[in-house]
Amino acid sequence: MHVTPDPTLDATRLRAAVDSAGNLPALLSVLHQLTGDPRWLSEEFRPIRTKGFEELNDAGLDPERQETVRAAVVEAVLAWHRGTPAAVPTPGGDLLAALMSTTMGERVPAEYGPMVAEVTGLAPYMPPDVADAAAQRDFSVIVVGAGVSGLLAAIQLRRAGIPFTVLEKNSEVGGTWWQNRYPGARVDIPSNLYSVSFAPHNWSEHFSRRDEISDYFRELADTFDVRRSIRFGVEVESADWDEAAERWRVTTRDGETLTASAVVTAVGLHDRPRIPDLPGRAEFTGEIFHSAQWPEAADLKGKRVAVVGAGASAMQVVSAIGDEAAALTVLQKAPQWIAPNEYYFRPVKTDQHWLFDHVPFYRNWYRFRLYWLYTERLYPAQVVDPDWDRGRNSVNGLSDAFRKLFTGYLQMQLDGRDDLLERSLPSYPVLGKRLLLDNGWFATLRKEHVELITEGLAGYTADGIVTDSGEVRTVDVVILCTGFHQQRFLAPMEITGRAGRELRREWADDDGRAHLGITAPGYPNLFFLYGPNTNPPGGSWITIAEAQAKYVTEALTRMVSDGIGSLECRPEPFEAYNAELDAANARMVYGIDGVDNYYRNGTGRVVTNAPWPVLRYWSMLERPDLADFEVSHAAQPAVR
C-alpha cells in the first residue's frame, strides 16, 4: 500500500489535494475499500466511460455528486489515519471486479482480478524463501544483463535467498535507459505505469525523461540490495552446458569462466544498434553517430543535420534539436501513425504526489486506470476481422475509428501544408507499427529550415549524403535513428546446450523460438527474459517483465526445494505453443501482408511480438507447469 498512517494528518491539506488533483474514479474505489459502503459502487456515483487517454478527474459526475465524493474521501482517509482499519483491505472475486468496473466506468470481467491485484501492487508477488536449501546444494544463478528484466530477476532471487551474480556489459544498471542519452529521450508509456508495481515513485512528469528513468533503475538496484551482486563492465561471450555437472559454464569477453546451476538471459530487445554499412562512409568528413551512441560532446548548434529514420527515437531527436540546427533534413522511408496526448510534456502536480503518499490504495487504482487505457483499450484494434473489407487502411471497426481519429489530427496539425500531409499519411492500418505520441513532430516539420524527404540513405560524399534517388545533400552531421537488431535474440552470445546443440544455429540467427518466450528444448536450466515473441501488444513492458521474472523465480525455487538438477523444456509443448503463436500472429494487424516493421525476421515471420492479450500471457506465466519439462533430480537430495 506504501502509505504510513499519520494521526496528525491535516484535513485542510487533504481537502486541497483532493480538490486539486484527486481522480474521482480511483477515489471511489478507495472509498469502498476504506468504508465498505456499497453506495460508492452504485449507479448513483458510477463514472462515465473514459474517452481516449483522458484523466477524467471529475468522473463525469454533476457538481453536487462530486462534492459528496470529495467530502466522503476526506472523512474516510482521516479516519484511517487515526486508527480506523480499512473495511476491505484485500478485495477479491466479484467485489474486485466491481471496483475495477467502477474505476473505469465500464464492465471489467472478474477474471482480470488476480493479475490486476498483482500489477497494481494491491497484492504483490513474493517468492518462497529457499535460502537454506540453496546453500546446502550449492545452487546459484548467473543473470546476464542489468536492465529492467535483469534487475527484476535479481530482486526476486534475492528475496528467495538464491545466490546469484549479474553480469552487465555497461558501467551502470538500466540497459536501454542507461545507453540512450539522445536529446528528447523519454518514455512513451505513462511513468506511473512504466515502473515496478512494488517500487512506486513520484515521477516529475506524466511521461518522464531519460535521466529520471535511469535514476529510478539505479535507485531500484540500491533499494533492493542487488547492486553488490552485479559485476559491471563484464560482457558474456558464450555459455556451455556441462552435462555431467548439470551446470552452465559462462565465458566472458575477457576470457574468464564462471559456473552456475542456471542462467537467466536478460539482454533486452533494443540493445545492439543497427548501423547501415553504406558507400562513402570513410570519406565523409563530418560526424556520423547512432542515436543510441550519442556523443557527450555533440554540438549541433548552427550545423546542417540529417536525421535518418522517422520512428520513435527519430521523432524525439528531431523535435528536441529542431531549433538548434541551422538546417535539418529528415529522411523518412515510411510515415508512422502518431497519436495526440495532452499529458506528454505535462508535469505531475505536487498535490498528486501528496495523494499518492497519504491516501491508502489511491496509487494502486490510479495505476490500474493507466493499465486499462494503455493496454486493454489498444488490443482489440490489432486483431484482424476476417469479414472486414476496407482495403488495407484498417482491420476492424475500432481500427478504422483510430485511423479516422489520427488522420483528422494529422490534417489539423499540417493544415496548409499539403506537401507534408501527403508525405505523412501512412497507408497501413493503425498499430501495424509502433504507435507514436506527438511530441512536437508535426510542429517541427513545419519550420522553414526543416525538410522531410521520403527516401532512405544510400551513401555518403565527402561533405554530405546521397539519398535513394541519387540526390546529394550537403550536411555536417548525420544522426542514424535506424533502430536495433531486435530479431537477433541474444546476439552476439553463443550458447551451446545438451549434446552440442547450438542455439544461434537452431534460431537461424534471426528466427528465435521459445516456449512462452522463456525456455527451449535442449537447453536445461536456461531461461530467457524478453525472449522471442514476448513484446506485448500494448501497455508497459514492465508488466510483462514482472510476470516473466516471477515465472523464472518460481521455476528456480522449485528446482531448489524439490532437488531438481536439470529442468528442460519438452519438445511437445514447445512445438504446440509456437504453432499456436504463429497462427495467432498472422491474424494480428502487424502480421498481415504489406505491413513492414521490425517485428519480422528475414523470412517475414513475426519474431518479436506476442499476439496474446496481456491477461492470457500473464496467466500462462502464473506458475511453471512441470509437465512442460523433462525433470532430472540432482544427485544430492532436496533439503526440506
Order of alpha helices (4+ residues) and beta strands (2+ residues): alpha-alpha-alpha-alpha-alpha-alpha-beta-alpha-beta-alpha-alpha-beta-beta-beta-beta-beta-beta-beta-alpha-beta-beta-alpha-alpha-alpha-alpha-beta-alpha-beta-beta-beta-beta-beta-beta-alpha-beta-alpha-beta-alpha-alpha-beta
